[in-house]
Amino acid sequence: MSKTKKRPPISRTLRETIRKQGLTAYAAAKRAGVSVDAVQRFMNAERGLTLATVDKLADALELTLCPDTRSKDERA
């Protein structure tokens, strides 16, 4: 089995992207159509998010969280 480069946690990537885009938790939540409270608590590391909420936020932020960087041969 080959070693793969370890990716940062999705939660860290999502928080960093929201901050880098200069968005408040409120703005990110409204853009994604999700609960403001959930995003505020996530940004404060008080709770996690459901996968559905992560998907909505990633889509709203135009973010690909886990791109498959393997070649076609490696995926086979």
N, C-alpha and C positions, 0 to 999 in steps of 0.2 A: 504494500500500500504506500502510495506516495504522500509526502507531506504537502499540505496545502497551506497557503498563507491565511493566517487567522484574521477574520474580519472583526471590526469593532462591533459591539452590541448594537442592535437596531435602535434601541431606545436612546443611546448616546448620539447616534447619527441623526435621529429625528430631532432631538433637543437642539443639537448644534445647528442644524439646518434652519430651524425656526428662528434661533437667535441670529444667525448670519444673515438671514433675510430681513432682519430688523422688525420682526413681527412680535406683537404681544400675544399672550395666550388667547386673549379675546379675538384678536384679528385672525389668528391661525384657525381657531375653532369656527368662526363665522365663515371663513373662506371654504372650509371643509364641510360645513354643515353638521358639525358635531357639538356635543355638550361643552360649553365654556368651562364649567366646573371641572369636568374630566381633564381637559387640557391644562387648566391652571394647576390642578393637583399633580398631573404628570410632570409638568415643567418644574415643579417644586420637589420632585422625587418623592411625593407622598403616596403615589399609587401608580400602577401600570395602566395600560390601555388594552382594550379588546383588539383582536386582530382586525375586525371590521373598522374600528376607529383608526388604527394605524394605516390601513389601506386608504381610507378617505383622506387622511392628512397627507400621506405620501403623494397621492394623486393631486391634491390641491397645491402641493409644494413642487410639483413636477420632479419628484424624487424617485429614483430607482434604488431601493434599499439593498437588494442582494443580486446584483447582476451576475450572471453565470459567465465567468471569465475563462472557463475551460474550452479547449478546442473541441471540434466535433469528434475527433478520435478519442479524446479523454472522456467524453460523455457516453460513448458507445459501450 
